[in-house]
């Protein structure tokens, strides 16, 4: 069969086909009011993050690069819009630029089971295609729910998780992104199968991007996987083919990872988690209802300890200058990711927002942790070094047994007079058990967006997002994301 031939009927029912059949059969009527509301709230949060992310240095570099590559100057040319700048381009590049802005501050959503994931790293993919072909708001919300469903299941089905095998969760995004993009594009089941195979063939991502010293790629690998998902869906629509057996066939995901050892055992995946009870109606449970948001622009496992410290300071009226030690007890993976030696001397925003010593130190001194705390001059402020050295990060075995159902953290502040103040937090704000309301998201949205677009435009954008199910298409939404001053 040639590379562009129509795929023949499969003789083996691979997992990519199971997922494709499920996604292709869904309609917007299969979403409950609660799921529609969740989709809109995650778009509200994500676009707010993108407005703030548009000001990050890496976002500026990428925009300048794609403008130069386009050959059409600063305005660009194409059917799709980049947030804030209004640069016009193709859906592949638009999905990448917009998803990167959502991700750039590490302030977007979070789901952590066996592996972490940020499903909103995917949703600008279907948005770009929706703008190109004029899809309705309802169709975008369905593609959003699909993106969350697949991504969140993927991050649950590795045992104990692909991070333990040395791989980054963008590896999993490569399987979810083409499904969300392909649904908006209206792919057939066969085309969707090919799109998954094309995308996942080339986007396996090693864990080095979040290990040790972090670089711009930390916030780029997931958007890049989504970029490939969009391009793969477009290629599949034209008849391009990819390996249907990319998950469960010869030399696919399962076979490749079966060679990896974790604590003396081969890597394993639980297929049932990926395929059982996939939602098909409003009464079904959709995973998006289990996803959380970030109330701080930092790595997810830092939220509980930072919340605990802030409570200890406030409840005991602690003067930061009286603190001599900040003991932080967390699960082992949090200690490994957030408390390794390099995290005690962060030299970039990317490392600082993954550094427990930095987040705890700057939170103690400044009384808050916002995007302002990750400006270069604050990250490099040497006055924080002695405070960071007070932070003792300890793995707690008792807490390990409670994760991921809970994210327990215990912080003990020791003062100069020898007194100690201890606070434990199991569920950080933004967790679905303590969710951010629309008004709480609005505070974050306006803090990130008003200085970028102006308050009136942000208010209009909020109204458009929160009524997306009634939008005949998404083009007005995109117009409202563009700076006019």
C-alpha positions in Angstrom: 0.0 0.0 0.0 1.4 3.4 -0.9 1.7 6.1 1.7 -1.3 8.0 0.4 -3.6 5.0 -0.2 -6.8 4.6 1.7 -6.2 2.2 4.6 -7.7 -1.2 4.3 -10.1 -2.6 7.0 -8.1 -3.6 10.0 -7.9 -7.3 10.8 -6.8 -6.6 14.4 -8.9 -4.2 16.5 -6.1 -2.0 18.0 -6.6 0.5 20.8 -6.3 3.5 18.5 -9.4 2.2 16.7 -11.3 1.8 20.0 -10.6 5.4 20.8 -11.3 6.6 17.3 -14.7 4.9 17.2 -15.7 6.4 20.5 -14.7 9.9 19.6 -16.2 9.9 16.1 -19.6 8.8 17.5 -20.0 11.6 20.0 -22.1 14.7 19.5 -22.5 17.9 21.6 -25.7 16.5 23.0 -23.7 13.9 24.8 -22.4 16.6 27.2 -24.2 17.3 30.5 -24.8 20.9 31.7 -22.1 20.3 34.3 -19.6 19.2 31.7 -20.4 22.2 29.5 -19.9 24.5 32.4 -16.5 22.8 33.3 -15.3 23.1 29.7 -16.2 26.9 29.7 -14.4 27.4 33.0 -11.3 25.7 31.8 -11.4 27.9 28.7 -11.8 30.9 30.9 -8.8 29.9 33.0 -6.7 28.9 29.9 -7.2 32.0 28.0 -6.4 34.1 31.1 -3.1 32.0 31.3 -2.5 32.7 27.6 -2.9 36.5 28.1 -0.3 36.4 30.9 1.9 33.9 29.0 2.0 36.2 25.9 4.4 38.5 27.8 6.9 35.7 28.6 10.3 35.9 26.8 9.9 32.4 25.2 6.5 33.4 23.8 8.2 36.5 22.3 10.9 34.4 20.7 8.5 32.0 19.2 6.2 34.7 17.8 9.2 36.5 16.2 10.4 33.2 14.8 7.1 32.3 13.2 6.6 35.9 11.9 10.0 35.6 10.2 9.3 32.2 8.8 5.9 33.2 7.4 7.3 35.6 4.8 4.3 37.9 5.3 5.6 40.3 7.8 4.2 41.1 11.3 0.6 40.6 10.2 1.1 37.2 8.7 -1.3 35.5 6.4 -3.7 32.6 7.0 -7.1 31.6 8.4 -6.1 31.4 12.1 -5.3 34.0 14.8 -2.6 34.1 17.4 -3.7 35.4 20.8 -2.9 39.0 21.7 -0.7 39.9 18.6 -3.4 38.9 16.1 -0.7 37.4 13.9 -2.5 35.4 11.1 -1.2 32.0 10.2 -2.1 28.4 9.5 -3.9 26.1 12.0 -0.7 24.1 12.8 1.4 27.1 13.8 -1.6 28.9 15.5 -2.2 25.9 17.7 1.4 25.8 18.7 1.7 29.5 19.5 -1.6 29.7 21.4 -1.0 26.5 23.3 2.5 27.7 24.3 1.0 30.9 25.6 -1.5 28.9 27.7 1.5 26.9 29.1 4.2 29.5 29.3 3.7 30.5 32.9 3.0 27.0 34.2 -0.3 28.5 35.6 -2.8 26.4 33.6 -4.7 23.4 34.8 -3.4 20.2 36.4 -4.4 16.6 36.8 -2.0 14.2 38.6 -2.6 10.5 39.0 0.1 8.1 37.9 1.5 10.9 35.8 0.8 14.6 35.7 -0.9 16.3 32.8 -2.2 19.7 31.7 -5.1 18.9 29.3 -5.4 22.6 28.4 -2.0 22.2 26.6 -4.2 20.5 23.9 -7.3 22.6 23.4 -5.8 25.4 21.3 -5.4 22.7 18.6 -9.1 22.1 18.0 -9.7 25.9 18.5 -7.4 26.7 15.5 -9.2 24.2 13.3 -12.5 25.5 14.5 -11.6 29.0 13.5 -10.4 27.8 10.1 -13.6 25.9 9.2 -16.1 27.9 11.2 -17.1 25.4 13.8 -19.6 26.3 16.5 -18.9 26.9 20.1 -20.8 23.6 21.0 -18.4 21.7 18.7 -15.4 23.3 20.4 -16.7 22.4 23.8 -17.2 18.7 22.7 -13.6 18.6 21.4 -12.4 20.1 24.7 -14.2 17.4 26.7 -12.6 14.8 24.5 -9.2 16.2 24.9 -9.5 16.1 28.7 -11.0 12.6 28.7 -8.2 11.0 26.7 -5.3 12.9 28.2 -6.5 12.3 31.8 -7.0 8.6 31.1 -3.6 8.3 29.5 -1.9 9.8 32.6 -3.7 7.2 34.8 -3.0 4.0 32.8 0.8 3.8 33.2 1.8 1.8 36.3 3.2 3.5 38.3 3.6 6.2 35.6 5.8 7.0 32.6 7.7 9.7 34.6 9.1 6.8 36.7 10.3 5.3 33.5 12.1 8.5 32.5 9.6 10.0 30.0 7.7 13.2 30.0 3.9 13.3 29.7 4.1 15.1 26.3 4.6 11.5 25.1 1.0 10.9 26.1 -0.3 14.2 24.7 0.8 13.0 21.2 -1.9 10.3 21.4 -4.7 12.7 22.7 -4.1 15.8 20.6 -4.9 14.3 17.2 -8.2 12.9 18.6 -9.4 16.4 19.7 -8.2 18.0 16.5 -9.6 15.2 14.3 -13.0 15.5 16.0 -13.4 19.2 15.0 -12.1 18.4 11.6 -14.8 15.7 11.2 -12.4 12.8 10.5 -13.8 9.4 9.8 -12.9 6.5 12.1 -10.2 5.3 9.7 -8.8 8.8 9.3 -8.7 9.3 13.1 -6.8 6.0 13.5 -4.2 7.2 11.0 -4.0 10.6 12.7 -3.2 9.0 16.0 -0.5 6.8 14.4 1.1 9.7 12.6 1.2 12.0 15.6 2.5 9.4 18.2 5.1 8.1 15.8 7.5 11.1 16.4 6.6 12.8 19.6 8.0 10.6 22.4 9.6 13.0 24.9 12.3 12.1 27.4 11.9 13.4 31.0 15.1 15.4 30.7 12.9 18.5 29.9 11.8 18.7 33.6 14.9 17.2 35.3 17.6 19.3 36.8 18.1 22.7 35.2 15.1 23.6 33.2 15.0 25.3 29.9 12.4 26.9 27.5 11.5 23.3 26.4 9.8 22.6 29.7 6.8 24.7 28.5 7.2 23.8 24.9 7.0 20.0 24.6 3.3 19.6 25.2 2.3 22.4 22.8 4.7 20.9 20.3 3.0 17.5 20.7 -0.4 19.3 20.1 1.1 21.0 17.0 1.9 17.6 15.7 -1.6 16.3 16.6 -3.2 19.1 14.5 -0.9 18.5 11.5 -1.5 14.8 11.8 -5.2 15.2 11.7 -4.9 17.4 8.6 -2.6 14.9 6.9 -4.9 12.0 7.7 -7.8 13.9 6.1 -5.8 13.9 2.9 -5.1 10.1 3.1 -1.7 10.0 4.8 -1.3 6.9 7.0 0.3 6.0 10.3 0.7 2.9 12.4 -2.6 1.7 13.8 -0.6 -0.5 16.3 1.3 2.5 17.8 -0.1 1.6 21.3 -0.5 -2.1 21.5 1.2 -3.7 18.5 4.6 -4.6 17.4 7.2 -2.1 18.7 4.4 0.2 19.8 4.1 2.0 23.2 3.5 -1.2 25.2 6.3 -3.1 23.6 8.9 -0.3 23.9 8.2 0.4 27.5 8.1 -3.3 28.5 11.9 -3.2 28.2 12.0 -0.5 30.9 12.5 -1.6 34.5 11.1 0.2 37.5 12.2 -1.1 40.9 13.0 -4.5 39.3 9.7 -4.8 37.5 8.9 -4.1 33.8 6.8 -1.1 32.9 3.1 -1.9 32.7 -0.1 -0.2 31.4 -3.7 -0.9 32.4 -5.7 -0.9 29.2 -9.0 -0.9 31.1 -8.3 2.5 32.5 -7.9 3.8 28.9 -11.0 2.2 27.5 -13.6 1.1 30.1 -16.7 3.2 30.5 -15.7 5.9 28.0 -18.5 8.5 28.3 -21.2 8.5 25.6 -24.1 10.5 27.2 -24.9 13.3 29.5 -25.5 10.9 32.4 -21.9 9.4 32.0 -19.0 10.6 34.1 -16.6 12.8 32.1 -13.0 13.1 33.4 -13.0 16.9 33.0 -15.0 17.1 36.2 -12.0 15.6 38.0 -9.4 18.1 36.7 -8.0 20.9 38.9 -6.8 24.4 38.4 -3.8 26.3 39.7 -4.2 29.2 42.2 -0.4 29.8 42.0 1.8 29.9 38.9 4.0 27.1 40.0 4.5 23.3 39.6 1.4 21.5 40.9 3.0 19.6 43.8 4.2 23.0 45.3 0.6 24.2 45.8 -0.1 22.2 49.0 3.1 23.1 50.8 2.9 26.7 49.8 -0.7 26.9 51.0 0.3 25.2 54.3 3.1 27.7 54.9 0.9 30.7 54.1 -1.6 29.4 56.6 1.0 28.9 59.3 2.3 32.5 58.8 -1.2 34.0 58.8 -2.7 31.9 61.7 0.3 32.6 64.0 1.1 36.1 62.9 4.7 35.0 62.0 7.3 37.7 61.2 9.4 36.3 58.3 12.6 37.7 59.9 12.0 35.4 62.9 12.0 32.2 60.9 15.1 30.0 61.1 13.9 26.8 59.3 11.1 25.8 57.0 10.7 22.0 57.1 8.6 20.8 54.1 7.3 17.2 54.2 6.0 16.0 50.8 5.6 12.8 48.8 8.8 11.4 47.3 8.3 12.5 43.7 7.7 16.1 44.9 11.0 16.0 46.8 12.7 14.6 43.8 11.3 17.1 41.3 11.2 20.2 43.4 14.0 19.8 46.0 17.0 18.6 44.1 20.3 20.6 44.6 19.9 22.8 41.4 16.5 24.0 42.7 18.3 25.7 45.6 20.0 28.1 43.1 17.4 28.7 40.3 18.7 31.0 37.6 15.6 31.1 35.4 11.9 31.4 35.7 11.5 27.9 34.4 13.6 26.5 37.2 12.2 28.8 39.9 8.6 27.8 39.4 9.7 24.2 39.8 11.7 25.0 42.9 10.2 24.4 46.4 13.0 26.3 48.1 12.4 29.4 45.9 8.6 29.3 46.1 8.6 28.9 49.8 11.3 31.6 50.3 9.7 34.2 48.1 6.3 33.4 49.5 7.5 33.9 53.0 9.2 37.2 52.3 6.8 38.7 49.7 3.6 37.3 51.3 2.4 36.1 47.9 3.4 34.1 44.9 2.2 35.6 41.6 3.8 36.1 38.2 5.6 39.1 39.6 7.7 36.7 41.8 9.1 35.1 38.6 10.5 38.1 37.0 14.2 37.7 36.3 15.3 40.4 38.8 13.4 38.6 41.7 14.6 35.1 40.7 18.2 36.3 40.8 17.8 38.3 44.0 20.7 37.1 46.2 18.8 38.2 49.4 16.6 35.2 48.9 19.5 32.7 49.1 19.7 32.5 52.9 16.0 32.0 53.0 16.1 29.2 50.4 18.8 27.5 52.5 16.4 27.4 55.4 14.1 25.2 53.4 14.5 21.5 54.2 12.5 19.2 51.8 11.8 15.8 53.2 10.1 12.8 51.6 7.3 11.5 53.9 6.5 7.8 53.5 3.1 8.2 55.3 2.1 10.8 52.7 3.3 8.6 49.8 0.5 6.0 50.6 -2.2 8.7 50.4 -1.1 10.0 46.9 -2.7 10.6 44.4 -6.1 10.7 46.2 -4.6 13.4 48.3 -1.6 15.7 47.9 -0.5 15.9 51.6 2.1 18.3 52.7 3.2 19.4 56.2 5.1 22.5 56.8 6.8 23.3 60.1 8.2 26.8 60.7 10.9 27.1 63.4 11.4 30.5 64.9 14.3 32.2 66.7 12.7 31.7 70.1 12.6 27.9 69.5 8.8 27.8 68.9 7.4 25.7 66.0 4.2 26.2 64.0 3.0 23.2 61.9 0.2 23.1 59.3 -0.8 20.2 57.1 -2.8 20.6 53.8 -4.1 17.6 51.9 -6.1 19.3 49.1 -4.9 22.6 47.6 -7.3 25.3 46.4 -8.2 24.5 42.8 -8.5 20.8 43.4 -11.9 19.5 42.2 -12.8 18.9 45.9 -12.1 22.6 46.5 -12.7 24.1 43.0 -12.1 27.6 41.8 -15.4 29.3 41.1 -16.1 31.4 38.0 -15.6 34.5 40.2 -12.3 33.2 41.6 -11.1 32.4 38.1 -12.1 35.9 37.1 -9.8 37.4 39.7 -6.9 35.4 38.1 -8.1 36.2 34.6 -8.2 39.9 35.1 -4.9 40.0 37.0 -3.3 38.3 34.0 -5.3 39.9 31.2 -6.3 43.5 32.0 -2.8 44.9 31.5 -2.6 43.0 28.1 -6.0 43.7 26.5 -7.5 46.3 28.8 -10.4 45.7 31.2 -13.3 46.3 28.8 -12.0 43.9 26.2 -11.3 41.3 29.0 -14.9 41.7 30.2 -16.2 41.1 26.7 -13.9 38.1 26.3 -15.2 36.6 29.6 -18.8 37.0 28.4 -18.0 35.3 25.1 -16.2 32.4 26.8 -19.0 31.8 29.3 -21.7 31.6 26.6 -19.7 29.5 24.1 -22.4 26.9 23.8 -24.5 29.5 22.0 -21.8 30.8 19.6 -22.5 30.0 16.0 -18.7 30.0 15.4 -15.6 30.8 17.4 -14.4 33.7 15.3 -15.7 36.4 17.5 -14.0 34.7 20.4 -10.7 34.9 18.6 -11.2 38.5 17.6 -11.7 39.4 21.3 -8.3 37.8 22.2 -6.4 40.4 20.1 -4.9 43.5 21.6 -6.4 46.7 20.0 -4.2 49.3 21.6 
